[in-house]
Amino acid sequence: MACPMRHPCAAVRPHRNRRRARDGVASARVRQMSLGWGIMAERHNGASRAAHRNQKGVTMPAILTHDFFARDVAECAKAELPLATLDERDAFLLGSQGPDPLFYIELYPLMAKWAEMGGLMHDKRPARLLAAMREAVDRLSKRERAVGAAYLAGFSCHWLLDSTVHPFINAWAYDLTHAGVAGLGPECDSKVHMEVERDLDEAVLFRKTGKTIAEYRPFANTLRASREALAIIDKLYFYAALWTYGRPIDPTTFSASVGCYRTMMRLLYATREHHRSAIAALERAISGAPYSTYSALSHRVRASASSEFDNSEHRAWTNPATGIVSRESFANLYERALDRATSVVASVLSPGFDSAASYALTGNINFGGARDEESFPLSHGTEAAAS
C-alpha cells in the first residue's frame, strides 16, 4: 500500500507548444526571468563542462527535495530498511543526494578533475552503476556492510526520484527557452532547469516543515555523515567508478566532494534579500554574464508551499526523451516515485542483485529520465573495468 503523499510541490512543466508557452503563467514567468530574477548563469571555473554534458545532466540545488523524499521512503519502508544506527540513517540520507556532491569537488583544485564523474554517473550506464555499487557493498567487511547497504538504498532513491521527475522539469525548461524571449534561448536550458528546481525546493521545505531557510538551514540539516561512514562510502565510489567506467578515481573522492558540497551550501546561504542581490550584482559585474549563478542556486526566504512551477492545473507537457504527452503534476510524479520506492529499495538490497537484475529494475533509464542506449553487458567487475 502506498504511503501518503507528504510533499506535493516540486517541478512542473507545461506542454511544448510555443504559442501557449507565450501565454498565461509560462509567459509571465519567462518575463520575470528575463528581467533578472536570477536564472542560472554558466558555472564558474569550468564546472559546467563536467555537469552540463547535455541538458539532462544538470547540477541541481534540490538538496532538500531529495532529503525529504528519503525521509518519506524511510517511513514507508521500515521493514526493508531498518536503519538501526545513526551512521546507517545518515548514510541513507546522504545516499539520497546521489552523485550530486561530485559536482562540487570543483572547489578543490587538486581533485577537480573527478567532477566529471558526477556527469558520467548521471548520464551513462545507470544499470551497471547500481549493480557495481551493490557488488562493492557485498565486498565490504561485515562491520561496514550495513552502512554501505544503507547508502546504496538512498542512492537508489535518488535515481528513482530523478528519473521520474526530470523529464517533467526538462519539458518545463524547454518551453521557457523556446518562448521567443530575447536572451532566453535554448542555450539557457540547463540554467533555467536549476532555477526551477531551486524555486520548488523552497516550496517543498515550507510544505514539509512550515519553515523557510531562516529557520531551517540546509547546510546544517543535510549531508551529515561521520568520518567512518564517509570512509566506507568512499570505497563504494572507488569500485563503482572502476567497474562501471574503467576510471580508478582517488580513493577519497566522495568524502572530499561532500566536504566541498557542505562548503558550497554555507556560501549560498543568505536570509536577507538585499544581501543576495548585492552578491548577485557583484558576480554579474565580474563575470559579465547577464544572470547570476549565485542568485539561481541560493534558496530564498519564501513562506509558501506552492510554486509557479507546480502543474496543479494538470496542463499537458511532453517528455523530451520519449515524446509522450502527460498531464501529471509534480505531486503525481512524486507520489508515483514514492509508491515504487519500497520495491526499488528491496530489490537493490536483495540477495543476488546483479547486472541483469539491475537492468530489469531500471530499464537502463538514467538519472535524467532518458534511456542510455549504450550496449549493456551483463557482467561487470574486473571485466567491465578492462573494457
C-alpha positions as CSV (number, residue, x, y, z in Angstrom):
1,M,0.0,0.0,0.0
2,A,1.3,3.4,-0.9
3,C,2.4,5.8,1.8
4,P,0.5,9.1,1.9
5,M,1.9,11.9,-0.2
6,R,3.6,14.4,2.1
7,H,5.2,16.8,-0.3
8,P,3.5,17.5,-3.5
9,C,5.4,20.5,-4.7
10,A,8.5,20.4,-6.9
11,A,8.9,20.7,-10.6
12,V,6.4,21.4,-13.3
13,R,6.2,21.7,-16.9
14,P,3.6,22.8,-19.4
15,H,3.4,21.4,-22.9
16,R,5.9,22.1,-25.6
17,N,3.5,24.2,-27.8
18,R,5.3,27.5,-28.2
19,R,2.2,29.5,-28.8
20,R,0.7,28.5,-25.5
21,A,4.0,28.9,-23.8
22,R,3.9,32.6,-24.6
23,D,0.5,33.0,-22.9
24,G,-0.5,32.9,-19.2
25,V,1.8,31.6,-16.5
26,A,4.6,30.5,-18.7
27,S,4.9,33.9,-20.4
28,A,4.8,35.8,-17.2
29,R,7.4,33.5,-15.7
30,V,9.7,34.0,-18.7
31,R,9.5,37.7,-18.4
32,Q,10.3,37.6,-14.8
33,M,13.4,35.6,-15.6
34,S,14.5,37.9,-18.4
35,L,14.2,40.9,-16.1
36,G,16.9,39.4,-13.9
37,W,15.1,37.4,-11.3
38,G,18.1,35.2,-11.4
39,I,18.3,32.3,-13.9
40,M,21.4,30.2,-13.8
41,A,24.5,31.6,-15.5
42,E,27.4,29.5,-16.7
43,R,29.1,27.7,-13.7
44,H,32.4,29.0,-12.6
45,N,35.8,27.5,-13.2
46,G,34.7,25.1,-15.9
47,A,32.3,23.2,-13.6
48,S,29.7,23.2,-16.3
49,R,32.0,21.2,-18.6
50,A,31.5,18.2,-16.4
51,A,28.0,18.8,-15.1
52,H,26.4,20.1,-18.3
53,R,27.4,17.5,-20.9
54,N,23.8,17.7,-22.0
55,Q,20.7,19.4,-20.9
56,K,19.7,16.5,-18.7
57,G,22.9,16.1,-16.8
58,V,22.4,19.3,-14.7
59,T,23.8,20.2,-11.4
60,M,20.9,20.9,-9.1
61,P,20.2,22.7,-5.8
62,A,17.3,20.4,-5.0
63,I,19.1,19.1,-1.9
64,L,16.1,19.5,0.3
65,T,13.7,17.7,-2.1
66,H,15.9,14.6,-2.2
67,D,16.4,14.7,1.6
68,F,12.7,14.9,2.3
69,F,11.9,12.2,-0.2
70,A,14.4,9.9,1.5
71,R,12.8,10.6,4.9
72,D,9.4,9.7,3.4
73,V,10.8,6.5,2.0
74,A,12.4,5.6,5.4
75,E,9.0,5.9,7.0
76,C,7.3,3.8,4.3
77,A,9.9,1.1,4.1
78,K,10.8,0.3,7.7
79,A,10.7,-3.4,7.1
80,E,13.0,-3.3,4.2
81,L,15.2,-0.5,5.6
82,P,15.6,-0.9,9.4
83,L,18.4,1.8,9.7
84,A,19.4,0.5,13.1
85,T,22.2,3.0,13.9
86,L,22.8,6.7,13.4
87,D,25.5,6.0,10.9
88,E,23.1,3.9,8.8
89,R,20.4,6.6,8.9
90,D,22.9,9.3,7.9
91,A,24.3,7.1,5.1
92,F,20.8,6.5,3.7
93,L,20.0,10.3,3.7
94,L,23.4,11.1,2.2
95,G,22.8,8.4,-0.4
96,S,19.6,10.2,-1.4
97,Q,21.8,13.0,-2.8
98,G,23.1,10.5,-5.3
99,P,26.3,11.6,-7.2
100,D,25.4,15.3,-6.9
101,P,28.2,16.0,-4.4
102,L,30.8,15.1,-7.0
103,F,29.9,18.2,-9.0
104,Y,31.2,20.4,-6.1
105,I,34.6,18.9,-5.9
106,E,35.5,21.7,-8.4
107,L,36.1,23.7,-5.3
108,Y,39.2,21.5,-4.5
109,P,41.7,22.2,-7.3
110,L,43.8,19.1,-6.7
111,M,40.8,16.9,-7.2
112,A,38.7,18.9,-9.5
113,K,39.2,16.5,-12.4
114,W,37.0,14.0,-10.7
115,A,33.9,16.3,-11.0
116,E,33.3,14.7,-14.4
117,M,32.3,11.5,-12.6
118,G,29.1,13.3,-11.5
119,G,28.1,13.8,-15.1
120,L,29.1,10.2,-16.0
121,M,27.1,8.7,-13.2
122,H,24.0,10.8,-14.0
123,D,24.1,10.0,-17.7
124,K,25.9,6.8,-18.5
125,R,25.4,3.1,-17.6
126,P,22.9,3.5,-14.8
127,A,22.0,-0.2,-14.5
128,R,25.7,-1.2,-14.4
129,L,26.4,1.5,-11.9
130,L,23.8,0.3,-9.4
131,A,25.0,-3.3,-9.9
132,A,28.6,-2.3,-9.4
133,M,27.8,-0.4,-6.2
134,R,25.9,-3.4,-4.9
135,E,28.8,-5.7,-5.6
136,A,31.1,-3.2,-3.8
137,V,28.7,-3.3,-0.8
138,D,29.0,-7.1,-0.7
139,R,32.8,-6.9,-0.6
140,L,32.9,-4.6,2.4
141,S,33.8,-6.1,5.8
142,K,30.9,-7.4,7.9
143,R,31.3,-4.4,10.2
144,E,31.0,-1.9,7.3
145,R,28.3,-3.6,5.2
146,A,25.2,-2.2,7.0
147,V,26.3,1.4,6.4
148,G,27.2,0.6,2.8
149,A,23.8,-1.0,2.2
150,A,22.0,2.0,3.7
151,Y,23.9,4.3,1.4
152,L,23.1,2.1,-1.7
153,A,19.4,2.2,-0.7
154,G,19.5,6.0,-0.5
155,F,21.4,6.2,-3.8
156,S,18.7,4.1,-5.5
157,C,16.1,6.6,-4.2
158,H,18.0,9.4,-5.8
159,W,17.9,7.6,-9.1
160,L,14.2,6.8,-8.7
161,L,13.1,10.4,-7.9
162,D,15.4,12.0,-10.5
163,S,14.4,9.6,-13.3
164,T,10.7,10.1,-12.6
165,V,10.7,13.9,-12.3
166,H,13.5,15.1,-14.6
167,P,11.5,14.6,-17.8
168,F,8.9,16.9,-16.4
169,I,11.5,19.6,-15.4
170,N,13.2,19.3,-18.8
171,A,9.9,19.9,-20.6
172,W,9.3,23.0,-18.5
173,A,12.8,24.3,-19.3
174,Y,12.2,23.6,-22.9
175,D,9.0,25.7,-23.0
176,L,10.6,28.6,-21.3
177,T,13.7,28.6,-23.5
178,H,11.6,28.3,-26.7
179,A,9.0,31.0,-25.9
180,G,10.7,33.6,-28.1
181,V,12.1,35.9,-25.3
182,A,15.3,37.6,-26.3
183,G,18.3,36.4,-24.2
184,L,16.5,33.3,-23.0
185,G,17.0,30.8,-25.8
186,P,17.9,27.1,-25.9
187,E,21.4,27.8,-24.7
188,C,19.9,28.7,-21.3
189,D,18.1,25.3,-20.9
190,S,20.3,24.0,-18.1
191,K,20.3,27.4,-16.4
192,V,16.5,27.5,-16.3
193,H,16.4,23.9,-15.1
194,M,18.4,24.9,-12.0
195,E,16.2,28.0,-11.3
196,V,13.1,25.9,-11.4
197,E,14.5,23.3,-9.1
198,R,15.5,25.9,-6.6
199,D,12.1,27.5,-6.6
200,L,10.5,24.1,-5.9
201,D,13.0,23.2,-3.3
202,E,11.8,26.3,-1.3
203,A,8.2,25.2,-1.7
204,V,9.0,21.7,-0.6
205,L,10.7,22.9,2.6
206,F,7.8,25.0,3.6
207,R,5.3,22.3,2.8
208,K,7.1,19.7,4.9
209,T,8.1,21.8,7.9
210,G,6.3,25.1,7.8
211,K,9.7,26.8,7.9
212,T,11.9,28.7,5.5
213,I,15.7,28.7,5.3
214,A,15.6,31.4,8.0
215,E,14.7,28.7,10.5
216,Y,15.9,25.6,8.6
217,R,19.4,25.8,7.4
218,P,20.2,23.4,4.5
219,F,23.9,23.1,5.4
220,A,23.0,22.1,9.0
221,N,20.2,19.6,8.3
222,T,21.6,17.7,5.3
223,L,24.9,16.0,4.2
224,R,25.5,14.5,7.6
225,A,27.9,11.6,8.0
226,S,30.7,10.6,10.3
227,R,34.3,10.2,9.0
228,E,33.9,6.5,9.5
229,A,30.8,6.4,7.3
230,L,32.3,8.6,4.6
231,A,35.4,6.3,4.5
232,I,33.0,3.3,3.9
233,I,31.2,5.2,1.1
234,D,34.5,6.2,-0.5
235,K,35.1,2.5,-1.1
236,L,31.8,2.2,-2.9
237,Y,32.6,5.0,-5.2
238,F,36.1,3.8,-5.9
239,Y,34.9,0.4,-7.1
240,A,31.7,1.6,-8.8
241,A,33.8,4.1,-10.9
242,L,36.3,1.4,-11.7
243,W,33.9,-1.3,-12.6
244,T,31.4,0.9,-14.4
245,Y,33.6,3.4,-16.3
246,G,37.1,1.9,-16.0
247,R,38.1,5.0,-14.0
248,P,40.4,4.5,-11.0
249,I,39.4,7.6,-9.1
250,D,41.2,9.0,-6.0
251,P,40.1,6.8,-3.0
252,T,38.8,9.8,-1.1
253,T,36.9,11.5,-4.0
254,F,33.5,11.2,-2.5
255,S,34.3,12.3,1.1
256,A,36.2,15.3,-0.4
257,S,33.2,16.1,-2.6
258,V,30.9,16.1,0.4
259,G,33.2,18.5,2.2
260,C,33.0,20.8,-0.8
261,Y,29.3,20.5,-1.1
262,R,28.9,21.5,2.6
263,T,31.1,24.5,2.0
264,M,29.0,25.5,-1.1
265,M,25.8,25.2,0.9
266,R,27.3,27.6,3.5
267,L,28.4,30.0,0.8
268,L,25.0,30.0,-0.8
269,Y,23.1,30.6,2.5
270,A,21.6,34.1,2.7
271,T,18.4,35.1,4.5
272,R,18.3,38.7,3.5
273,E,17.3,39.6,0.0
274,H,19.4,42.7,-0.2
275,H,22.4,40.5,0.7
276,R,21.6,38.1,-2.1
277,S,21.0,41.0,-4.6
278,A,24.4,42.6,-3.7
279,I,26.3,39.4,-4.2
280,A,24.4,38.6,-7.5
281,A,25.2,42.1,-8.8
282,L,28.9,41.8,-7.9
283,E,29.0,38.4,-9.7
284,R,27.4,39.8,-12.8
285,A,29.8,42.8,-12.8
286,I,32.9,40.5,-12.5
287,S,31.7,37.8,-14.9
288,G,29.9,39.9,-17.5
289,A,27.1,37.4,-17.5
290,P,23.5,38.7,-17.7
291,Y,22.3,36.4,-15.0
292,S,23.7,35.4,-11.6
293,T,24.7,31.8,-10.7
294,Y,24.5,32.7,-7.0
295,S,21.0,34.0,-7.3
296,A,19.8,30.9,-9.1
297,L,21.4,28.5,-6.6
298,S,20.8,30.1,-3.3
299,H,17.5,29.4,-1.5
300,R,15.3,32.4,-0.7
301,V,13.2,33.0,2.4
302,R,9.9,32.1,0.9
303,A,7.0,31.1,3.1
304,S,4.9,29.3,0.6
305,A,4.1,25.7,0.0
306,S,3.3,26.2,-3.7
307,S,5.3,27.2,-6.7
308,E,4.6,28.7,-10.1
309,F,6.2,25.6,-11.5
310,D,3.8,23.0,-9.9
311,N,1.5,21.8,-12.6
312,S,-1.6,21.8,-10.3
313,E,-3.7,22.8,-13.3
314,H,-2.6,19.5,-15.0
315,R,-1.7,21.1,-18.3
316,A,-0.2,18.9,-21.0
317,W,3.5,18.6,-21.2
318,T,5.7,16.4,-23.4
319,N,8.5,14.2,-22.2
320,P,11.6,15.3,-24.2
321,A,13.1,11.9,-24.1
322,T,10.1,9.9,-25.3
323,G,7.7,12.4,-26.9
324,I,4.9,11.1,-24.6
325,V,2.4,13.7,-23.6
326,S,1.3,13.8,-19.9
327,R,-0.8,16.0,-17.6
328,E,0.8,14.8,-14.4
329,S,1.7,17.4,-11.8
330,F,4.8,17.2,-9.7
331,A,2.6,15.9,-6.9
332,N,1.6,13.0,-9.1
333,L,5.2,12.2,-10.1
334,Y,6.4,12.4,-6.5
335,E,3.7,10.0,-5.4
336,R,4.4,7.7,-8.2
337,A,8.1,7.6,-7.2
338,L,7.2,7.1,-3.6
339,D,4.8,4.2,-4.5
340,R,7.7,2.4,-6.2
341,A,10.4,3.3,-3.6
342,T,9.8,0.3,-1.3
343,S,10.2,-2.2,-4.1
344,V,13.2,-0.5,-5.5
345,V,15.0,-0.5,-2.1
346,A,14.0,-4.1,-1.6
347,S,15.4,-5.0,-5.0
348,V,18.8,-3.4,-4.7
349,L,19.2,-4.9,-1.2
350,S,18.0,-8.4,-2.2
351,P,20.4,-11.4,-2.4
352,G,21.7,-11.9,-5.9
353,F,21.1,-8.4,-7.2
354,D,23.4,-8.3,-10.2
355,S,23.7,-6.6,-13.6
356,A,20.7,-8.4,-15.1
357,A,18.5,-7.6,-12.1
358,S,19.6,-4.0,-12.2
359,Y,18.8,-3.7,-15.9
360,A,15.4,-5.2,-15.3
361,L,14.8,-2.8,-12.5
362,T,16.0,0.4,-14.2
363,G,15.4,-0.3,-17.9
364,N,18.8,1.4,-18.2
365,I,17.0,4.7,-17.7
366,N,19.5,7.3,-16.4
367,F,19.0,9.9,-13.7
368,G,17.7,12.4,-16.3
369,G,14.9,10.0,-17.3
370,A,16.3,9.1,-20.7
371,R,17.3,5.6,-21.7
372,D,21.1,5.1,-22.1
373,E,21.3,3.3,-25.4
374,E,24.9,2.2,-24.9
375,S,25.2,-1.6,-25.0
376,F,24.9,-3.1,-21.6
377,P,27.0,-6.2,-20.9
378,L,25.6,-8.5,-18.2
379,S,28.8,-8.6,-16.3
380,H,31.0,-6.1,-14.6
381,G,33.7,-6.1,-12.0
382,T,37.2,-6.6,-13.5
383,E,35.8,-7.5,-16.9
384,A,34.0,-4.2,-17.1
385,A,36.9,-2.3,-15.9
386,A,39.1,-3.7,-18.6
387,S,36.6,-3.0,-21.4
